[in-house]
Amino acid sequence: MWATEFVELDKSHHNRTSFDCGESELNTFLQTQALRHMQTGISRTMVLSGIHPLPDQKLPVCAFYSIAPSAISRETLPKNLAKKLPRYPIPIFLLAQLGVHREYHGQGLGKICLIHALRYLWQVNAHMRAYAIVVDCLTKAAENFYRKYGFEILCEHNGRTRMFLPMRMVGELFDE
Ligand SMILES: CC(C)(COP(=O)(O)OP(=O)(O)OC[C@H]1O[C@@H](n2cnc3c(N)ncnc32)[C@H](O)[C@@H]1OP(=O)(O)O)[C@@H](O)C(=O)NCCC(=O)NCCS
């Protein structure tokens, strides 16, 4: 069982060390970097916790995601999209990290997490526009997961497959 709401990661309430999504890079990020990145103002991490406290009285993390503002150059976009855009950096939202604890894989939490992140970023977009949501996929499995929800391949970026979902498509999901 997991909580009903995503909340900002809080070290006094969340046990970070027990988190294991199967990707050590993501585990390490949550355990050692997410809070520091929030404090320095470069990303925000939201978590969905379990409901039963661990022996240290903190709640386990069932799933999390981290988001940050970023920019891409228009040359990385498909030509038909690029030609409508200016030559200076194009603002985007980076879905920098997203992971589900291994214990909960295959129960719909990845989808819940992604939809929450998309809705959150759609709300941010009402105040400060971005062109698209971008993810850098660690594995082929992650790529397949995001493809399911409409993300398309953009380019290779630092050895990862970079995928994107235009903001107007996110809008179609949430606007009535
Ligand atoms: C990728 C990940 C987030 C999926 O989480 P999950 O909770 O197991 O996924 P869900 O149960 O919500 O599945 C949602 C849908 O995606 C599909 N899916 C899940 N993992 C998939 C995969 N590896 N490949 C293709 N489809 C996948 C499911 O079949 C499901 O589709 P359905 O609704 O049609 O049945 C999880 O496996 C994970 O944390 N992996 C390690 C970290 C990672 O790779 N994160 C990605 C960012 S780089």
The ligand as a Tripos MOL2 file, in Angstrom:
@<TRIPOS>MOLECULE
LIG
   48    50     1     0     0
SMALL
NO_CHARGES

@<TRIPOS>ATOM
      1 C1         10.2910    1.9400  -15.5450 C.3       1 LIG1
      2 C2          9.5120    1.8550  -14.2350 C.3       1 LIG1
      3 C3          9.3940    3.2750  -13.6770 C.3       1 LIG1
      4 C4          8.1120    1.2610  -14.4970 C.3       1 LIG1
      5 O1          7.4100    1.2530  -13.2750 O.3       1 LIG1
      6 P1          6.2380    0.1950  -12.9930 P.3       1 LIG1
      7 O2          5.5400    0.6460  -11.7490 O.co2     1 LIG1
      8 O3          6.7720   -1.1720  -13.0090 O.co2     1 LIG1
      9 O4          5.3070    0.4110  -14.2660 O.3       1 LIG1
     10 P2          3.7120    0.2950  -14.3060 P.3       1 LIG1
     11 O5          3.3040   -0.9190  -13.5440 O.co2     1 LIG1
     12 O6          3.1030    1.5810  -13.9190 O.co2     1 LIG1
     13 O7          3.4690    0.0700  -15.8410 O.3       1 LIG1
     14 C5          2.8230    1.0350  -16.6150 C.3       1 LIG1
     15 C6          2.7790    0.5570  -18.0320 C.3       1 LIG1
     16 O8          4.1020    0.5590  -18.5480 O.3       1 LIG1
     17 C7          4.4400   -0.7430  -18.9930 C.3       1 LIG1
     18 N1          5.8320   -0.9810  -18.6540 N.ar      1 LIG1
     19 C8          6.3880   -1.0150  -17.4190 C.ar      1 LIG1
     20 N2          7.7060   -1.2700  -17.5160 N.ar      1 LIG1
     21 C9          7.9410   -1.4080  -18.8380 C.ar      1 LIG1
     22 C10         9.0890   -1.7100  -19.5790 C.ar      1 LIG1
     23 N3         10.2520   -1.9330  -18.9780 N.pl3     1 LIG1
     24 N4          8.9830   -1.7920  -20.9180 N.ar      1 LIG1
     25 C11         7.8010   -1.5700  -21.5380 C.ar      1 LIG1
     26 N5          6.6670   -1.2880  -20.8900 N.ar      1 LIG1
     27 C12         6.7510   -1.2090  -19.5580 C.ar      1 LIG1
     28 C13         3.5140   -1.7000  -18.2590 C.3       1 LIG1
     29 O9          3.2920   -2.8750  -18.9980 O.3       1 LIG1
     30 C14         2.2660   -0.8720  -18.1440 C.3       1 LIG1
     31 O10         1.4940   -0.9270  -19.3270 O.3       1 LIG1
     32 P3         -0.0820   -1.2830  -19.2750 P.3       1 LIG1
     33 O11        -0.7010   -0.1730  -18.4560 O.co2     1 LIG1
     34 O12        -0.4970   -1.2720  -20.6980 O.co2     1 LIG1
     35 O13        -0.1440   -2.6060  -18.5970 O.co2     1 LIG1
     36 C15        10.2240    0.9190  -13.2010 C.3       1 LIG1
     37 O14        10.4310   -0.3360  -13.8160 O.3       1 LIG1
     38 C16        11.5460    1.4360  -12.6700 C.2       1 LIG1
     39 O15        11.5800    2.1500  -11.6680 O.2       1 LIG1
     40 N6         12.6570    1.0320  -13.3200 N.am      1 LIG1
     41 C17        13.9830    1.3980  -12.8930 C.3       1 LIG1
     42 C18        14.2480    2.8710  -13.0610 C.3       1 LIG1
     43 C19        14.0420    3.3770  -14.4630 C.2       1 LIG1
     44 O16        14.4340    2.7420  -15.4280 O.2       1 LIG1
     45 N7         13.4190    4.5680  -14.5540 N.am      1 LIG1
     46 C20        13.1310    5.2330  -15.8090 C.3       1 LIG1
     47 C21        13.7890    6.5660  -15.8620 C.3       1 LIG1
     48 S1         15.4350    6.5310  -16.5630 S.3       1 LIG1
@<TRIPOS>BOND
     1     1     2 1
     2     2     3 1
     3     2     4 1
     4     2    36 1
     5     4     5 1
     6     5     6 1
     7     6     7 2
     8     6     8 1
     9     6     9 1
    10     9    10 1
    11    10    11 2
    12    10    12 1
    13    10    13 1
    14    13    14 1
    15    14    15 1
    16    15    16 1
    17    15    30 1
    18    16    17 1
    19    17    18 1
    20    17    28 1
    21    18    19 ar
    22    18    27 ar
    23    19    20 ar
    24    20    21 ar
    25    21    22 ar
    26    21    27 ar
    27    22    23 1
    28    22    24 ar
    29    24    25 ar
    30    25    26 ar
    31    26    27 ar
    32    28    29 1
    33    28    30 1
    34    30    31 1
    35    31    32 1
    36    32    33 2
    37    32    34 1
    38    32    35 1
    39    36    37 1
    40    36    38 1
    41    38    39 2
    42    38    40 1
    43    40    41 1
    44    41    42 1
    45    42    43 1
    46    43    44 2
    47    43    45 1
    48    45    46 1
    49    46    47 1
    50    47    48 1
@<TRIPOS>SUBSTRUCTURE
     1 LIG1         1 GROUP 0 **** ****
